[in-house]
Amino acid sequence: MKSVDIDIKRFVLDEMNINYCKGCRECEKSLKCVQRDDMDILSEAIIESDFVLLASPSYWGDVTGQMKVFIDRSLPLCNAKTGITPVPEGKKGIAVAVRAGPSKAENQHIIDTFEHYFGHLGIKLAAQLTVESVDSLSDIQNNKDIIDEAYMIGQKIINS
Ligand SMILES: Cc1cc2nc3c(=O)[nH]c(=O)nc-3n(C[C@H](O)[C@H](O)[C@H](O)COP(=O)(O)O)c2cc1C
């Protein structure tokens, strides 16, 4: 993306202040969350972006707690109850899952969670990448095949 001058915003959920969803359902009336925190930044970024990439390591066979809170807090963007989403049409989603163990099935569960999330925002899952046997940053950095695959996915997406 960088090599073709696409503007990138990268967010690390663990470095952000995002409270739990309280389940008050106010957003189903107002399309806005009653809480003011860093979720405002992420909602705006999703609404403005052409591509949304979600990535999570597997924690206990699922997305991280931080990712789950982000997903829960995206209820104002969700079309399930209201039939509408404030997210403009035509966006593409990319889903990435990483895990320490060797099998793909556990990572596929994470990809399925992201596809479900994107679906309720009207975002089409355009690409996915799972990486197994990753327990440290160097496990990724030393895996040229995966770096190449990620690059190819990026190229395919921007050319589609
Ligand atoms: C709390 C916790 C739970 C984890 N659970 C799993 C798991 O269920 N399956 C697995 O393959 N790896 C599991 N891992 C390993 C991570 O998926 C793996 O180390 C990943 O590369 C960590 O990415 P991070 O450094 O961004 O947290 C777990 C790691 C942590 C810290």
Ligand as a Chemical Component Dictionary entry (heavy atoms), coordinates in Angstrom:
data_LIG
# 
_chem_comp.id                   LIG 
_chem_comp.type                 NON-POLYMER 
_chem_comp.pdbx_formal_charge   0 
_chem_comp.three_letter_code    LIG 
# 
loop_
_chem_comp_atom.comp_id 
_chem_comp_atom.atom_id 
_chem_comp_atom.alt_atom_id 
_chem_comp_atom.type_symbol 
_chem_comp_atom.charge 
_chem_comp_atom.model_Cartn_x 
_chem_comp_atom.model_Cartn_y 
_chem_comp_atom.model_Cartn_z 
_chem_comp_atom.pdbx_ordinal 
LIG C1  C1  C 0 -3.388 -14.886 26.363 1  
LIG C2  C2  C 0 -2.851 -15.636 25.173 2  
LIG C3  C3  C 0 -3.586 -16.674 24.651 3  
LIG C4  C4  C 0 -3.116 -17.368 23.531 4  
LIG N1  N1  N 0 -3.897 -18.370 23.011 5  
LIG C5  C5  C 0 -3.465 -19.016 21.891 6  
LIG C6  C6  C 0 -4.272 -20.019 21.297 7  
LIG O1  O1  O 0 -5.360 -20.361 21.764 8  
LIG N2  N2  N 0 -3.812 -20.626 20.172 9  
LIG C7  C7  C 0 -2.605 -20.303 19.614 10 
LIG O2  O2  O 0 -2.239 -20.870 18.577 11 
LIG N3  N3  N 0 -1.832 -19.327 20.131 12 
LIG C8  C8  C 0 -2.224 -18.695 21.268 13 
LIG N4  N4  N 0 -1.438 -17.693 21.810 14 
LIG C9  C9  C 0 -0.185 -17.351 21.141 15 
LIG C10 C10 C 0 -0.353 -16.146 20.228 16 
LIG O3  O3  O 0 -1.399 -16.317 19.269 17 
LIG C11 C11 C 0 0.942  -15.909 19.462 18 
LIG O4  O4  O 0 2.029  -15.933 20.328 19 
LIG C12 C12 C 0 0.894  -14.591 18.733 20 
LIG O5  O5  O 0 1.995  -14.540 17.829 21 
LIG C13 C13 C 0 0.966  -13.418 19.742 22 
LIG O6  O6  O 0 0.814  -12.186 19.105 23 
LIG P1  P1  P 0 1.012  -10.842 19.974 24 
LIG O7  O7  O 0 2.472  -10.817 20.337 25 
LIG O8  O8  O 0 0.599  -9.746  19.034 26 
LIG O9  O9  O 0 0.127  -10.959 21.193 27 
LIG C14 C14 C 0 -1.876 -17.022 22.938 28 
LIG C15 C15 C 0 -1.123 -15.958 23.498 29 
LIG C16 C16 C 0 -1.597 -15.274 24.602 30 
LIG C17 C17 C 0 -0.775 -14.120 25.160 31 
# 
loop_
_chem_comp_bond.comp_id 
_chem_comp_bond.atom_id_1 
_chem_comp_bond.atom_id_2 
_chem_comp_bond.value_order 
_chem_comp_bond.pdbx_ordinal 
LIG C1  C2  SING 1  
LIG C2  C3  SING 2  
LIG C2  C16 DOUB 3  
LIG C3  C4  DOUB 4  
LIG C4  N1  SING 5  
LIG C4  C14 SING 6  
LIG N1  C5  DOUB 7  
LIG C5  C6  SING 8  
LIG C5  C8  SING 9  
LIG C6  O1  DOUB 10 
LIG C6  N2  SING 11 
LIG N2  C7  SING 12 
LIG C7  O2  DOUB 13 
LIG C7  N3  SING 14 
LIG N3  C8  DOUB 15 
LIG C8  N4  SING 16 
LIG N4  C9  SING 17 
LIG N4  C14 SING 18 
LIG C9  C10 SING 19 
LIG C10 O3  SING 20 
LIG C10 C11 SING 21 
LIG C11 O4  SING 22 
LIG C11 C12 SING 23 
LIG C12 O5  SING 24 
LIG C12 C13 SING 25 
LIG C13 O6  SING 26 
LIG O6  P1  SING 27 
LIG P1  O7  DOUB 28 
LIG P1  O8  SING 29 
LIG P1  O9  SING 30 
LIG C14 C15 DOUB 31 
LIG C15 C16 SING 32 
LIG C16 C17 SING 33 
# 
